[in-house]
Amino acid sequence: MKFGMRKPSIARSLKARTTGRAKRSGKRAVVPGYGQRGMGLIKDPKRSVKGAAYKRTTFSIWDLFK
């Protein structure tokens, strides 16, 4: 498990900022449970727990400027 600062990725950061509202609203209309809290735990519990632990043990370079 990683502890500390995550390695910054410009490409991933840009992708996260430019994922459109239309794409999300379309998925929400088609995929049942998309975007609702707790759905990750139901779909893949092991991945969800690992992701939660990663989020709590690492931080971004941008978190230093908050």
Phi, psi and omega in degrees: 000139182275140174236144176101207187279136175281149177286124183290143177232112181297318182298314180293323179296316179295318179299318180295325182281336186254004175293118192285158177295324180296319180297316180293318181292326177294316178297321181295326179286329186265316186265117179292130179088000181293129176084005179264143180297140176089352181291329178296323179294324179286317185289312182213086186300319183296315179295321181297317180293318178297318179296320179295319179294319179298318181296326181279337185257353180236166177214160181266163176295330181288337177293338180289336183265003181277000000 
